[in-house]
């Protein structure tokens, strides 16, 4: 497509890409359906992107003439590498989904057909389709199947052929793929405590794929929860999140579990619950085993939160590699990770600095790294923290036998 100039009126004004399914809005401007649906439904914009006029009618009218012109142009330019655009599927309507859900509720034998249809709708990735699913009650239907733990086996197609899966597991994956709106998620977590309890049970007893989906859905739910709900999280959730991290269910689920812990730990006694659930040990093991930037950042953030309490610091010091791996991450991951690593060491230095701990910090290279921060770091806050620690324990740490000469000269007096 780079070798041939695309007519400008074939390009979507939002994406600047060739339109696959052109639709016209009330201002008379045509857009690609997927782009304008994201603009209207996901971004909640109420004005035409081009004219900036307010849209009192958000209806989309298929521009069949423009679509036929684009398809003809594509056909004529196949030799230039232009792909022929297939005819788009007609958009789904609320009434169609509502009838499907009603039939599945009354006739259990139609549940497979209903789930298969919902799956196909989510795969189309249209924002309007997702909004229709939510508005027609599909989310509530999926929640009911998930909570019922429907063990009916369904044959599902995938890129490796076909497999048999539980209806509740399929409902779980569809629920996640719908990308439920924040308002709907807020309604669920406020009014349906049983659903959250069941997701924790999936974390405990489900297969790897279902545990991954449950983790990601729980993360989405608690991101919209109110403070009371965050404070009253049960210890079992922390235990199962830690287990999911330990089992390395999936990379996506690992990040979701870490983000959820970041969200939960500042509230109430949640730090203690996480520590009692074994979070500190698992986080250190994760830091030892991963070189992935975002996972390391999140693990250090959670570890920093947990080291804000005596129990968390004690657990970090119990792990033979705790201090070493935290100091090793300084300058090795990112600016944010270095900040958090220095903060963790500062917390240990201020509140848990026994003679044994101070000696360990010398032996595993923590002190050398702090001197390096003072010597080369351009971040004034990190440098200030490092200097404060070095001055605080200078009687123990200013030992020529443990510190290389080129660093000893940078030790603050």
N, C-alpha and C positions, 0 to 999 in steps of 0.2 A: 504494500500500500504506500510505502515511502517513495516509490518510483512514479507514481501517478497522482495528480492533484485531484482531491475529492471536492466536488461542488460544495460551496459553503452552505447552501440551503439543505444539504443532506446531513450536515453535522448538527448534533445536539448542542444548543447554546450552553448547557450546563457542563457536560462531559467533554465537549469538543471532539467526540468520536462519532463515527458513522452510525446513524440511527437504525436500530433493528426493529423497533416497534413504535413508529411515530404516533403521538397522540397530541391533540390540540386542546388547550385550556380556554377559559372564557375570554381571555384577552386576545385570542386569535393566534397566539404563538405556539408553534409545534416543538415538542421535546421528545426524547426517547422515554418510553414509559417508565423504565426502571429508574432513570435519573430524576424525573419529576415526582415519582411516587416517594422516593427517598427525601426529596426536598419538602414535600407536603406532609408526609406521614411520620417520618423519622425525625426530621429536623424541626417539624411543627411550624414551618413558615406559612404565612398567610398572604404573601404577595407574589406577583409574577416575577420570576428572576430577571427578565429582560426589561419589562416596562415599569416594574416596581409598583404597579397598580394593585390595590387590595383585591383579593379573590373572595367574592361573596358566594361563589359556586365553585367547589373543588372538583367538579365532574371532569372526566377525561374522555374526549371523543376520538376514537381511532381515525387517523388520517390515512384512509385507504389509498387515495390518489398518490400521496407522497410515498407511501410504502411501495406501491407498484413501480413508481419511477426509480426508487432506490434499487429495487430488485432487478429491474431491467438494466440499470447502469452496472450493477454487480455482474450480471450475466455477460454483458458486452466486454467487461474488463477482467474476465477470469484469467486470460493469458498474462495479465500484469500481476498476478498473485492475489487478486481480490476474491474473497470467499463469497459464495452465494448465500444470502441470508434466508433461512427457512421462514415459512409463515408462522407468526406467533400464535401461541395458544390463547383462546379467549379467556379473559379474566374471570375468576370465580366470584360467585355472588353469595351473600350471607344466607339467603334462603336455601341454596343448594346444600351448604354445609349444615345448616340447622336441620334439614330433613334427614341428612345422612346420620347425624348424631342422634336424632330422635329414633330412627330405625334401629340403630345399634344399641340404644338403651332398652328398647322394647324386645328386640330379638337378638339375644347373645350370639347366635350363629352368624350374624352379619358384622360382628365386631372386627373380624379380620379384614373384611372389605373396607370398613370404615378407617381402620388404622393405615391400611395400604394407601387409601385415597389421601388421608392427611399427610402421609409421608411424601407422596408425589407433589402435593401442593407446597410443602416446605422446600422441596428440592428446586422448585421454580424460582425461589428467592425474590419474588416480587414483594415490595413493601405493602402494596394494597392487599395481596393475598394473606400476608401475615396479619394485617389489621382485621381482615374479614374473619380469619380463624379465631382471633381473640373476641371479636364482637359477637360471633355466633355461638359462643359457649364451648369452643373446642378445648380451651385450657382447662375448664372445670371438668369436662369429660375425661381428659387425660389424667387429671389429678385423681379422679374417682377410680380409674383402672389401676393407677400406681398404688394408691392406698389399699385397694382390695387385694393387692399382690396377686393379680390374676396370673395363674401358672399355665393357662392354655398355651400350647405350643403353636407358633405360627411359622410358616415357611417364608423366609425373607431372602430376596436376591441381593447379592453384593458382588464386588469385582472378582471374587474368587469362586463364584458360582452361587449356591444357595445354602442356607443354614436354618436350623430351627431355633427360634428364640421365644422366650416367655412374652406374653402380651404385655405384662407390666414393664418389662425391660424395653420393649419397643416403644411403649408410651413414654417412658422416661427419656429416651433419646429424641423423640419427636418434640416433647416439651422443651428440651434444651434448644433444638434447632429452630423452633418458632421464634426465639429471641423475644420472650414475653416482655411487654412494656413495664416500666418501673411502677406505674400506678396499679397494674394488675398484680405484680409481685408484692407490692405493699399490702394489697387487699388479702392476698393469700397468707402472708406471714402474720398479719394482724388477726385473721379470723379462722385460721386452720392450723392449729398447733399440731394436730395429728400428722399432717403432711410432713412437717419438719422432723417429727419423731420417726416417721417411716423412712425418710431419706437417710437418717442416721443408721437405721437397721440395714439399709442397702449397703452403706459403707462397711458394716460389720459382716454381712453375709453374702453380698452380691458378687458377681464375677467382676473381672478387672474393668471391663467396658462400662458396666452399670455403676460401679464405684466411682469411675471417672466422671460420668454424667452427674451422679448425685453430688459429688464434690463441687462441680462447677455451678450446679443449680443452687446449692446452699450458699455459695459465695455471692451469687446474684441476689438471693433473698435477703441475706444479712446486710448487704450494701444499702438496702432501702429500709432497714429496720429502725425502730425508734430506740432511744436509750434504755428504756425499761426492758425491751426484748433482748438487747445486747447484754445487759447486766445479768439477766436470768438464764443465760445459756447453761445447759447441764454439762457436767463433767464428762459424760459419755461422748459428747460431740468432740471434745478435745482429744480424748483417747483414740477415737476413730480417725480423726484428721492426722494425728501423729502416725498411726498405723498405715494410713494411705501414703504418707510421705516415706515411711520406712520401706514399704513394698514397691515404691516407685511405679505406681499404677500407670501413669503416663506423664509425659512432660507437661502437657496442658493442665492435667489434674494437679501436678506438683505445684505449679505456679498459682492455680486457683486456691489450693489449700493454704499456701503461704500468704496470699492476699487476704484470705478469710481470717487467718490468725492475726495479721496486722490490724484488721478491722475490729477483732474481738478483744485482743489482749489489754488495751487501755482501760476497759470497763470493769468496775467492781472488783471481784476476786478472780477474774479470768486469768490473770498471770499465774496465780497459784494453781488454778485448775490445769493450765497448760503444762506447768512444771511437773505437777503430779502425774500428768498423762505421759511423761517421758519426752517432752518436746525438746529440751535442751540437748540431750544426747543425740537425738535424731537430726537436729539442725547442724550440730558439729559434724556428724557423719556425712550429711549432705554437702557441707562446705568442703570436706576432704575429698569428696567424690565427683564434684562438678566443676567445670570451668566456664559454664554458661553464665553470662553477665547478670541477666535479670534474676535468675534463681539465686545467685550469690547475694545480690543486693537485698532481695526480699528476706532471705534467711538471716542476714545480718541485722536487718531492721527488727525482725521478731526476736532474735537473740538479744538485741539491745533493750527491747521492751522487757524481756524476762529478767535480764540482769538488773533491772530497776528494783527488784526485790531480793532479799537475802537468800531465799530458797533457790532462785534462778542462778545467782552467783555461785552458790555452793555446788550446784549441779555442774556448772561449767568447769569449776576447779577440780571436780572429781574425774572428769575426762582427761586422760593423759595428753590429748592433743588439743584441748580447748584453747588455751592461751596461744599456743604456737600457730594454729590455723587462723585465728582472728588477726594476729599481728601480720601473718603472711599476706593477708588480703589487702593490707595497706599498699597503695600504689599499683596493685595488680588487677583490680577489677574496674572501678570507676570512682569518680569524685565522691559520689554519695556513699559508696561502700567504704571508702577510706574514712570519711567522716564518722560513720557508724562504728567501724572497727576501733578507731581512736576513742570514741565515746565509751565503748564496752570496756576497753582497757582502763580508762579513767575511772569507771565505776568500780572495777576490781581494786584499783590502786587506792581509792579513797576509803572504801568500806570493807574490804576483805583482805587487806595487805598484812598477812601474818609473815613471820620470818621465812617460813617455808615457801609461801607464794612469791615473795620478793626474790628469793633465790632461784625459783623456777623461772621467773620472768627474765632473770639474767641468763640462765642456762639455755633457754629455748629461743633466744634472740629478740625478745620483746623490747628490751632496753636499747639494743642496737638500732632497732627500727624507730624507736622514739627519738633517738639522737639524729637519725637520718631525717626524720620529719622536721626537726629544728633546723637542721643544716640546709636542706634543699627545698622544703615545701613552701609554695607561694601562698598557701591558704593560711591567713593570719589566725583564724579560730583554731584550726588543728594545731598549728605551731604553738599557740598559747597554751592549749591543753597539754601538749607533750612536754613543754617547758615546765609547767606546773608540776607534773608527775615527777620529772627528773629532779627538780629542786626538792620536792617533798621527801624523796627517798635517796638523796645524794650520799648519805652516810653509808648506805648499803651498796648502792649501785656504782659509785665512782671508784671502781676497782680496776686498775690497769690490767690485771690478769684476765679479766673477762671482756674488756672492751678494746678493740683494735686501736692502735695509736692514731690513725687518721680520723677516727671518730671521737676519740677522747678529747681532742683539742676543741671539739664543738660542744662538749658537755657544759651546760649553763652553770655559771658560778652563783 
